[in-house]
Amino acid sequence: MRFYAKQGIKEFMYYPITGMAHEWMDKSSNDNLKTIKYIKFDDKFKGEDAILTNLLDRALLIFTNPSLINEFLQNQQNYIKFEAPVIGFKQFLGNGIALEEGQKWKSKRKFISKLFKFDVVVNYFNSIRNVSKMMIERVENNSKFQVQQQFEAINSAISVYIFMGASIDDYKIDGKNPYDAIDMMGQEIFQHYLNIIPGLLGDKFVKLKLRSSDRIICQKVQYVRQQMKNIILDTIKREKLYSERPQMEEEQEIIDILETSFSLYVASKDTLASVLTIMLYYLIKDPHYFKQVEKEVLSLPPNYTFSDIQKLDFLQACLKETIRINTSAPILFTREAKVDHKIGNYNIKKGTYVNVGLISNQLDEKYFKDPLTFNLNRWLDDSAENTIRENPFVYLPFSGGMRNCIGENYDG
C-alpha cells in the first residue's frame, strides 16, 4: 500500500486479513457499500481520484475520478476478474458470460448480443407484457404479498421465457417452477460455502466429495443443471433450431447455452427487481410523484406499444433518478491487474486489486445538486442530461466500456 501512498493516493482504511470485504460482508450495516457511495461527502477525499485500502493481503484501488473510470473500463485486457466471492457457484452456474475472459468472453458476448439488439427487445414486448399480466393476476389472488419477491417472480418468469424459450408453466423441477428451483439451489450453495471448511478450501475440495454434505450439494447441483439442460433440449427440438452435428460439439453448445442462460437469469432477476422495489419506495414516500406516475401510466391505450411507453416522460425520469441514487451495480467485480501498467498518471503493479466506484459520482454534489434528494425535476428540466453530456462517465448505472450491461435495453 505504501507504493500507492507514495503516488499521492490517500489511504481510506486498512482492514487486517479480510480487507474491504469486511465492510461488504457486514450484516450489521444497513448499507455495506457506504464508503464507496458517500466518499465524496468526506472532506478528506473531495477532489481525490481514488480510494486506497486493501482486500485480503493486497492493495485495493477504487477509482472515483470519471476520466480514470473511463480509462479503466476501456482497458480490461490488463485485468482478470477476482472470482473468490462466486467460487462456490461456478460448479452450478459455470462461467457464463459474467466470468469468462479473453476470446471466450468475446464469443459469448457476440452470441447473446443478438438477443439484446433494440429491435429484438421491441419484438419481445408483447411476450413480456403477457407474462407480466399473468404473474400479476396470480399476485392478486395471493394474500401474502411481498413487493420485491413479486417483482423477482415476474422478472424470473420473463427471463425463463426469453432466455430459455419456455413458459414457466410448461416445466417443473421437483414440483417447482424452474426459477424457484434455481433460486433454491443458489441459496443452498451460499449456505454451504458459509461453513468454514468449504469456505477456506474452496470448490476443488467440495468436488472431491469427501464429506456427505459435499456429496449432497454436488448431486443437487448436477440434478438441477440436468433438468435445465432438458428444458433447453426440448426447446431446441420444438423450435427445430438445431441440426445434426457430432455429439461432442452438440453437448458443448448445450452447456454454453445453459451457462449463458444462468448468467442472464441471475443478473436480470435481482437487478431489475431491486430497481423497481426502490422506485416504488420513493413513490410511496412522495404521494405527489406517485399520483403523477399513476396518471401517466393510466393514460396508456389498452394495447399500448413500446413506443407509447417511451413517451412516458415522468416514468422515465423516475427510473433514471432511482438508478442514480440506488443503482443495482454500484461497483463492478473486483479485477486483479495481470501486468504492470498505468491508469492516468498512476503506476499499477501486477497483482493489485482494482475497482471503480461508479455510484460515488452519481452521489457527488459536484455533478448533481442535492444528490441525496430524490428529485425527478433534474431529468425533466434536462439539467441532469446536460451534466451527463458534458461528462458521460459520471452516470453509469449500466457500467460502461465493452463489458457494460448487455441488458440495458430491457432495463431501460
C-alpha positions in Angstrom: 0.0 0.0 0.0 3.0 2.3 0.5 3.7 2.0 -3.2 0.4 3.8 -3.9 0.5 6.2 -0.9 3.8 7.5 -2.3 2.0 8.3 -5.6 -0.4 10.6 -3.6 -3.4 8.3 -3.3 -4.9 8.7 0.2 -5.5 5.7 2.3 -9.0 5.2 3.5 -8.5 2.4 5.9 -6.6 -0.8 6.4 -8.6 -3.9 7.5 -6.5 -6.8 8.8 -7.0 -10.2 6.9 -10.3 -9.5 5.1 -9.6 -6.0 3.8 -12.5 -4.1 2.3 -14.5 -7.3 2.2 -15.1 -6.7 5.9 -17.3 -3.8 5.1 -19.0 -5.5 2.1 -19.9 -8.6 4.2 -21.0 -6.6 7.3 -24.5 -7.9 8.1 -24.9 -5.4 10.9 -24.9 -2.5 8.5 -27.9 -1.4 6.5 -25.6 -0.2 3.7 -22.5 -2.3 3.1 -21.3 0.0 0.3 -21.4 3.2 2.3 -17.8 4.0 1.9 -17.9 4.0 -1.9 -21.3 5.7 -2.0 -20.6 8.6 0.3 -16.8 9.0 -0.1 -17.3 12.4 -1.8 -19.0 13.7 1.3 -15.8 13.2 3.2 -13.8 16.5 3.1 -10.6 14.4 3.1 -11.5 12.8 -0.2 -13.2 15.6 -2.1 -11.4 16.0 -5.4 -9.4 12.8 -4.9 -9.0 10.3 -7.8 -9.2 7.1 -5.8 -9.6 5.3 -2.5 -6.7 3.2 -1.2 -7.5 0.3 1.0 -6.8 -3.5 1.0 -8.6 -6.7 0.0 -7.2 -9.7 1.8 -3.4 -9.4 1.6 -3.1 -6.9 -1.3 -3.7 -3.3 -2.0 -7.1 -2.4 -3.4 -7.6 0.8 -5.5 -11.1 2.1 -6.1 -11.0 4.8 -8.8 -13.7 7.5 -8.5 -12.4 10.1 -11.0 -14.6 9.8 -14.1 -11.7 10.1 -16.5 -9.8 7.3 -14.8 -13.0 5.2 -14.6 -13.3 5.6 -18.4 -9.6 4.6 -18.9 -10.1 1.5 -16.6 -13.2 0.4 -18.4 -11.6 0.7 -21.8 -8.5 -1.3 -20.9 -9.9 -4.5 -19.4 -7.2 -6.5 -21.3 -4.9 -5.6 -18.3 -7.1 -7.4 -15.8 -8.7 -10.7 -14.8 -11.7 -11.0 -12.5 -11.2 -11.7 -8.8 -13.6 -14.7 -8.5 -13.4 -15.6 -4.8 -16.9 -14.2 -3.9 -18.5 -16.5 -6.5 -16.2 -19.5 -6.4 -18.9 -21.8 -4.8 -21.4 -21.0 -7.6 -19.2 -21.9 -10.5 -20.0 -25.6 -10.3 -23.7 -24.7 -10.7 -23.7 -21.6 -12.9 -20.5 -22.3 -14.8 -18.6 -19.4 -16.3 -21.3 -18.0 -18.4 -20.6 -14.5 -19.8 -20.0 -12.9 -16.4 -16.8 -14.8 -15.6 -15.3 -15.5 -19.0 -12.2 -13.8 -20.1 -10.5 -13.1 -23.5 -11.7 -14.7 -26.7 -14.2 -17.0 -24.9 -15.9 -13.9 -23.5 -15.9 -12.2 -26.9 -17.5 -15.2 -28.5 -20.3 -15.5 -25.9 -20.9 -11.7 -25.9 -21.2 -11.8 -29.7 -23.6 -14.8 -29.4 -26.0 -13.3 -26.9 -25.8 -9.7 -28.2 -28.3 -10.7 -30.9 -30.9 -11.2 -28.1 -30.4 -7.6 -26.8 -30.5 -5.6 -30.0 -33.1 -2.8 -29.7 -35.4 -4.2 -32.4 -35.3 -7.7 -30.8 -36.2 -6.2 -27.4 -39.2 -4.5 -29.1 -40.2 -7.8 -30.7 -40.3 -9.4 -27.2 -42.6 -6.6 -25.9 -45.9 -8.4 -26.2 -44.5 -11.6 -24.7 -43.1 -9.6 -21.7 -46.4 -7.8 -21.3 -48.4 -11.1 -21.4 -46.1 -12.9 -18.9 -46.2 -9.9 -16.6 -50.0 -9.8 -16.8 -50.3 -13.5 -16.0 -48.0 -13.1 -13.0 -49.8 -10.1 -11.7 -53.1 -11.9 -11.9 -51.6 -14.6 -9.7 -50.5 -12.0 -7.2 -54.0 -10.6 -6.9 -55.1 -14.0 -5.7 -52.4 -14.2 -3.1 -53.0 -12.7 0.3 -49.3 -12.9 1.2 -47.8 -10.0 -0.9 -44.1 -9.0 -0.6 -43.1 -6.4 -3.2 -39.6 -7.4 -4.1 -40.4 -11.1 -4.1 -43.2 -10.5 -6.5 -41.0 -8.3 -8.8 -38.4 -11.1 -8.7 -41.1 -13.7 -9.6 -42.3 -11.6 -12.6 -38.8 -10.9 -13.8 -37.8 -14.6 -13.4 -40.8 -15.7 -15.4 -39.9 -13.3 -18.2 -36.2 -14.4 -18.1 -37.1 -18.1 -18.4 -39.4 -17.4 -21.3 -37.0 -15.2 -23.2 -33.6 -16.8 -22.5 -34.8 -20.4 -22.5 -37.7 -20.2 -24.8 -40.0 -21.8 -22.2 -43.2 -20.9 -20.3 -42.8 -21.3 -16.6 -46.0 -23.4 -16.6 -44.6 -25.9 -19.1 -41.9 -27.3 -16.8 -41.4 -28.3 -13.2 -38.3 -29.4 -11.2 -39.4 -31.4 -8.2 -42.8 -29.7 -8.4 -41.3 -26.2 -8.5 -41.1 -23.6 -11.3 -37.7 -23.5 -12.9 -36.8 -20.1 -11.5 -37.8 -21.3 -8.0 -35.5 -24.3 -8.4 -32.6 -22.1 -9.5 -33.2 -19.7 -6.6 -33.3 -22.5 -4.0 -30.2 -24.1 -5.4 -28.4 -20.8 -5.2 -29.4 -20.4 -1.6 -28.2 -23.9 -0.7 -24.9 -23.2 -2.3 -24.5 -20.0 -0.4 -25.3 -21.6 2.9 -22.9 -24.5 2.1 -19.9 -22.2 1.5 -20.6 -20.2 4.6 -19.2 -23.2 6.5 -15.5 -23.0 7.5 -14.2 -26.0 5.5 -15.7 -25.3 2.1 -15.3 -21.6 2.6 -11.5 -22.0 3.2 -10.7 -24.9 0.9 -13.0 -23.9 -1.9 -14.7 -25.5 -4.9 -12.0 -28.1 -5.7 -12.2 -29.6 -2.2 -16.1 -29.8 -2.4 -15.8 -31.6 -5.8 -13.7 -34.3 -4.1 -17.0 -35.3 -2.3 -15.1 -36.5 0.8 -17.9 -35.4 3.2 -21.5 -36.4 2.9 -22.6 -32.7 2.8 -20.3 -32.1 -0.2 -21.7 -35.2 -1.9 -25.3 -34.0 -1.4 -24.6 -30.5 -2.7 -22.8 -31.8 -5.7 -25.6 -34.2 -6.5 -28.2 -31.5 -6.2 -26.2 -29.1 -8.5 -25.9 -31.8 -11.2 -29.6 -32.7 -10.9 -30.8 -29.1 -11.4 -28.3 -28.5 -14.2 -29.5 -31.6 -16.0 -33.2 -30.6 -15.6 -32.4 -27.1 -17.1 -30.5 -28.8 -19.9 -33.6 -30.9 -20.6 -35.7 -27.7 -20.9 -33.2 -26.3 -23.4 -33.0 -29.5 -25.4 -36.8 -29.6 -25.5 -36.9 -26.0 -26.7 -34.4 -26.7 -29.5 -36.3 -29.8 -30.6 -39.6 -27.9 -30.5 -38.4 -24.9 -32.5 -36.2 -27.0 -34.8 -33.2 -24.7 -34.1 -30.6 -27.5 -34.1 -29.3 -29.5 -37.0 -27.5 -32.8 -36.6 -23.8 -32.4 -35.6 -21.2 -34.5 -33.8 -22.3 -35.4 -30.2 -19.3 -33.7 -28.5 -19.9 -30.4 -30.3 -23.6 -30.6 -29.5 -23.0 -31.2 -25.8 -20.6 -28.3 -25.5 -23.0 -26.0 -27.3 -25.8 -27.0 -24.9 -23.6 -26.3 -21.9 -22.7 -22.9 -23.3 -26.4 -22.1 -23.8 -27.2 -23.4 -20.3 -24.5 -21.3 -18.6 -25.2 -18.2 -20.6 -28.9 -18.6 -19.6 -27.9 -18.9 -16.0 -25.8 -15.8 -16.1 -28.5 -13.7 -17.7 -31.2 -15.1 -15.4 -29.3 -14.4 -12.2 -28.2 -11.0 -13.3 -31.6 -9.8 -14.6 -33.7 -11.2 -11.8 -32.0 -9.4 -8.9 -31.1 -6.1 -10.6 -34.5 -5.2 -12.1 -36.5 -6.3 -9.1 -34.3 -4.2 -6.8 -34.7 -1.1 -9.0 -38.5 -1.5 -9.2 -38.8 -2.0 -5.5 -36.7 1.0 -4.6 -38.6 3.1 -7.2 -41.9 2.1 -5.6 -40.4 3.0 -2.2 -39.6 6.6 -3.3 -43.0 7.0 -5.0 -44.8 5.9 -1.8 -42.8 8.4 0.2 -43.9 11.2 -2.1 -47.6 10.9 -2.9 -47.3 13.8 -5.4 -44.9 11.9 -7.5 -46.9 8.7 -7.1 -50.1 10.4 -8.5 -48.2 11.9 -11.4 -46.7 8.5 -12.4 -50.1 6.8 -11.9 -51.9 9.4 -14.1 -49.3 8.9 -16.8 -49.4 5.1 -16.8 -53.3 5.1 -16.8 -53.2 7.3 -19.9 -51.8 4.5 -21.9 -54.1 3.0 -24.5 -55.3 -0.6 -23.9 -53.0 -2.1 -26.5 -50.0 0.1 -25.7 -46.8 -0.4 -27.6 -43.1 0.1 -26.7 -43.1 3.5 -28.4 -46.1 4.5 -26.1 -44.0 3.7 -23.0 -41.1 5.7 -24.3 -43.4 8.8 -24.3 -44.0 8.5 -20.5 -41.5 11.2 -19.5 -42.4 11.2 -15.9 -42.0 7.4 -15.5 -38.7 7.6 -17.4 -37.5 10.3 -15.1 -38.5 8.2 -12.1 -36.4 5.2 -13.3 -33.4 7.4 -14.1 -33.5 9.0 -10.7 -33.9 5.7 -8.9 -30.8 4.1 -10.6 -28.9 7.3 -10.0 -29.3 7.1 -6.2 -29.6 3.3 -5.9 -28.2 1.6 -8.9 -28.1 -2.1 -8.7 -24.5 -2.1 -9.9 -22.7 0.5 -7.7 -19.4 -1.2 -8.3 -18.0 -4.0 -10.5 -16.5 -7.3 -10.0 -13.1 -6.5 -8.5 -10.3 -7.0 -11.0 -6.7 -8.2 -10.5 -4.0 -6.5 -12.5 -2.2 -9.1 -14.6 0.5 -6.8 -15.8 2.2 -3.6 -14.7 0.5 -0.7 -16.4 -0.7 2.9 -15.9 -4.1 4.4 -15.3 -3.8 8.1 -15.8 -0.6 9.2 -14.1 -0.7 6.3 -11.6 1.5 3.2 -11.9 -0.4 0.0 -11.2 1.6 -3.1 -10.1 0.8 -6.6 -11.3 -1.3 -8.4 -8.6 -3.1 -5.2 -7.3 -6.8 -5.4 -6.9 -8.7 -2.6 -8.8 -12.3 -1.5 -8.9 -14.3 1.6 -9.7 -16.8 3.4 -7.6 -19.5 4.1 -10.2 -22.0 5.2 -7.6 -19.8 7.8 -6.0 -20.1 10.2 -8.8 -23.8 9.8 -9.1 -24.0 11.0 -5.5 -21.5 13.8 -5.9 -22.8 17.3 -5.4 -20.3 18.5 -8.0 -22.4 16.8 -10.7 -25.9 16.5 -9.1 -27.3 19.3 -6.9 -28.6 17.9 -3.6 -27.5 14.4 -4.6 -29.3 12.5 -1.8 -32.6 14.1 -2.7 -35.0 12.1 -4.9 -35.8 14.8 -7.4 -37.4 13.9 -10.8 -37.2 17.5 -12.0 -33.5 17.2 -12.6 -34.4 14.9 -15.5 -37.4 16.8 -16.7 -35.6 20.2 -17.0 -32.6 18.4 -18.7 -30.1 19.6 -16.0 -29.0 16.0 -15.3 -28.9 15.2 -19.0 -26.7 18.2 -19.7 -24.3 17.1 -16.9 -24.0 13.7 -18.5 -23.5 15.0 -21.9 -20.5 17.1 -20.6 -19.1 14.0 -18.8 -20.7 10.7 -19.7 -18.7 8.8 -17.0 -20.4 10.5 -14.0 -23.6 8.5 -14.6 -23.0 4.8 -15.3 -25.9 2.7 -13.9 -25.2 0.1 -16.6 -21.4 0.4 -16.3 -19.5 1.3 -19.5 -16.9 0.1 -22.0 -17.1 -3.2 -23.8 -18.3 -5.0 -20.6 -21.3 -2.8 -20.0 -24.6 -4.3 -19.0 -25.9 -6.1 -22.1 -29.5 -5.9 -20.8 -29.6 -2.1 -20.8 -32.4 -2.1 -23.4 -34.5 -4.4 -21.2 -33.9 -2.3 -18.0 -34.4 1.0 -19.8 
